[in-house]
Amino acid sequence: MDITLFLQQMVNGFSLGSMYALIAIGYTMVYGVLRLINFAHGDIMMVGAYVALFCMTSMTLPFGFALLFAVVVSALLGVCTDKIAYKPLRSAPRISLLITAIGISFLLENVFQVVFGGTPRSFNVPEFFEQVVSIGAITLPVSAIFVPVITIFLLMIVLYVLYKTKYGIAIRALAFDISTVNLMGIDANLIISIVFGLGSSLAAIGGVFWAINYPSIDPLMGVLIGLKAFAAAVLGGIGSVGGAVLGGFIIGFTEVVAVALFPDLAGFKDAFAFIFLILVLLFKPTGILGYNFEKSRF
């Protein structure tokens, strides 16, 4: 592999990792607050992609409005999922929440299979993202450059919310002790809803940009993507927002560059991310930016 191809694959890897990172933030925030692995999170990403497609095809909305509508619908879905499925089980054993999350995942997948069918659908990619940019000998689609920039921008917004706003302070306090937060007059259920809404919004953005880069969507698309995003959250250090983004970049970079280096193993590209995760956790069980979860969060 020459240096030009390597640089091009590196940009592609970071673009892929950006989408994993957007979804991983939702995983890590929900786990940080509730100690819940929300397995329905990857399917909310799928919902965002379908909502955007529906808005652009059936409602003939411009891409910007379709993206905004997908974000709003996904955020409301995340909040409703918490209110209906998770809130009644707050005091139940965590295994009950885990099983419920898996049930919500299956429910969303089957509902969308019934409504839209199981056949993959082509996504209408806006012309802007189909343009190509040449930097020296490197030729890249606009989407490969645009997505990492959006991811970093959204990360800055999330960190600002967490560390510079009263709601962010409440989220971090809630991650330490829900009971104490309630005694201090903070509405814990409201804060949890904000966490679900924020994480689901980022998942929707990740789903729409995934559909732009890989313009085919289906009701089961969130299963493997969600698992990789969860692996990214664990790799970076679950409970750390910055770690989730770092893990997403590493997973995406590893997946793309490993296939470029070993093209004969392209059929095993999904395994590279999990192999790398295992190797890192053998030496750092808490993840790259992990810490003692009983002392600090986010």
N, C-alpha and C positions, 0 to 999 in steps of 0.2 A: 504494500500500500504506500503510495507517495503522499507527500505532505498535503497536497491539495485535497485529495480524497479524504484524508484523515480529518482535516479541518471542516470539510463539508459534512462528514458524518458526525463530527462533534456537535455542530450546530443542530443537526437533525436530532441528535440524542438529547440535547438540552431542551429542544422543543417538545419532544415526547415526554421528557421528565417534568416539564412544566405542567402538563396536563395531569400527570400522576400527583404532582405536588398540590394542585388546587383541590383535588379530591381528598388527599391525605390530611389536609388541614382540618376538614370536617371530622374525620376519624379521630384525630388526636385531641381536638377540643371536646368532643362528646365524651371520650374516654377520660380526659382530665377532670371533667366535672362529675360524671356519673359512674365511672369505671365500667362503662358499657361499650362493647364492640358492636357498633351499629352496622350489622351486615346488610341492612337495607340501603345504606348510603350509596353504594355503587348503582343501585337501581334508580335512585333519585337522579343520578347523573343521566341515566337513560331517559327518564321522564323529561328532563330539561331539553335533551336533543330532540325528542319527539314533539314537544310543545313548540320549539323553534321552527321545526319543519312544517308543522300544521299552520303556524302563523304565516309563514312565507308562501305556502302553496294554497291553502284554503281561504285564508283571510287576506292574502296578497299584501302583507305588511312588509316594509323595508327591513333589512337585516337588523338594524339597531333596535327597532321596536320589537322585533321578534325575540332578540336576545333579552331585552328588558322584561318582556312578558314571560319568557321561560324562567328567568331568575325569580320573578314574583311568584309564579305558580309553584316552583320547586321549594321556595322558602315557606310558602303556606302549607305545602304538603309535608315538609319536615316538621313544622310546628304542630300540624294536626296529628301526625304520627305520634309525636310525643304526648300530646294531650289525650289521645284515644287509646294508644297501645302501651305506652311506657309509664305515664303518670300514675295509673292505678296500681302499678307494680313497684312503686318506689321502695316500699318496705319489704318486698318479697325477696327471696334469695336471688342472687345475680344470675343463676342458671335460668331462672324464669324469664328474665329480661333478654337473655341471649336467645332462648328458644323463640320468644316473641319477635325479636329482630329477624330471625331466619324466616319466620312465618310471614312477616310483612314483606320481606324480599320475594318470597314465592308468590304472594298475593299480587304485587305490582307486576311481576313478570307475566303471570297468567292473565291478568286483566288486559295488559297491552297486547298479548298474543291474541286474545279474543277480539279486541277492538280493531287492531291494526294488522293482525295476521302474523304468522311466524316468518314470513319471507322478508329478507333484508330489503330495505328501501334506500334508494339513492337520495343523498342530501344535496339540496340546491346550494352550491358554494358561491358566495358573492364574487363578482369579477375582481374586486380589489385583492382578495386573497389568492387568486389564481395568477397574479402578476409575478414575474420573476425578477430578482435583483442580482446583478453581477458585481462581485467584489473581487477584482483581479481575475484569477482563474476559477474562483468559486462562484457557482450559480445556485441560488437558493430561492424558493418560493417565499412570498411575503409572509405567509402564515408561520413559517419556521422561525422568522425573526420576531414577528409580532407577539406570538404567544409567550415566550420567556419574558418579554418586556411587561406584558400585562400581568404575568404572575408575580414579578417583583413588585410592581405597583400595588397589586392587591395585598401582597404580604405586608407592605408598609402600612396600608390602611388597617389591616387586622392588628398589627402590633401597636399602632396608634390607639385603636379602640381599647385594646387590652391594658395599655399602660398609661394612657392620658385621659381617659374618660371615666366617669363614675360607674358606668355600666361595666367597663373593663375591670375596674377594681372589684366590683361585685362578683364578676365571673371568677376572678382569681381567688377571692375570699370563699366563694362557693366550692371551689376545688379543694380547699382545705377542710371545711367542715360545714355541711349543709345545716345541721341543727343549730349551730352557733349563729350562722347567718340569719336564720329565721328569728332568733331571739333579738337580733340587732335591728329588726324592723324591715329587713330586705325581703321582698317577695321572691323566694327561691324559684318557684314555678315560672314566674315571668322571666327570670334570668336564664333558666334552662331553655325556655322557648326561644330566647334571643340566640343562644348558642346553636340550637337546632336550625333556626332560620338562617343564621350567618353561614354555617357549614353547608347547608343545602344550597344556598345561593352560589357559593364557590363551586360546588359540585356541578350545578347547572352550567356555569360558565365553562368548566372543564369539559362537560359533555358536548356542548355546542362546538367548541374548538376541536374536540376529537373528531366530530362529524365533518368539520371543515378539512382537517388533515387527512382523514380516512373516510371519504364521503359515502359511507354505507352504514346504516343503523338498523338494529333489530332488537326485539324485547329482551334478549339475553346478553346484550353487549356489556352490561354493567357487572356481570359475574366475574370474569377474569380481570377486567380493568379494576374493579373494586378490590379484588384480592391483591393485585400489584400495588395499588395505592395504600392498602393496609400494610403491606410489606414495607413500603417506603416509610410509613409512619413509624413502624417498629425499628427499621434500620436507623432512621435519624434520631430516634429516642421518643417513644410515644409519651405524649404529655407536653412535648415541646413543639410549638408552632414553627419556629425556625428549623428545628430538626426534621419536621415533616417535609418542608420544602427542600432541604438539603438531601434527604432520603429520596425524594422524587427525582431530583436531578441526577443522583447517582444511579438509581434504578434505570432511568431512561437512557443515560449515557452508556451504561454497561450493556444494556440490551442491544442498542444500535451498533456500538463499536465492536462488540464481541462477534456479531454476525458479519460485520465488514472484515474482521481479521480472519474469521473461520467460516467462509461462505458455505462449506460443506455441512456445517452444523446449523444452518438457517432454520431447519425444522424444529430445532430444540431451543429457539430463541426465548421462549417463555420460561425455560428452566434456568437461564443464566441469572435472572434477577433473584430467584429464590436461592440458588447456589451461593451467590454473593452475600445474600442476607445471612445464610447459615454460617458462612466463614466469619463474618463480622461479629455475629452474636457469640461465637465460640470464644472470642477474645474480649468482647465488651457486651455482656448480656443486656445492659440497659440501653444499648444503641449508641451511636456516635456522640450525640449531644445529650445522652441520657443522664439521669441523676437519681438520687434517692427519692423515690416518689412520695415518701412520707414526710419529706422536709421541704420540697419545693415543687412547683408546678408551673407550666408555661414558661 
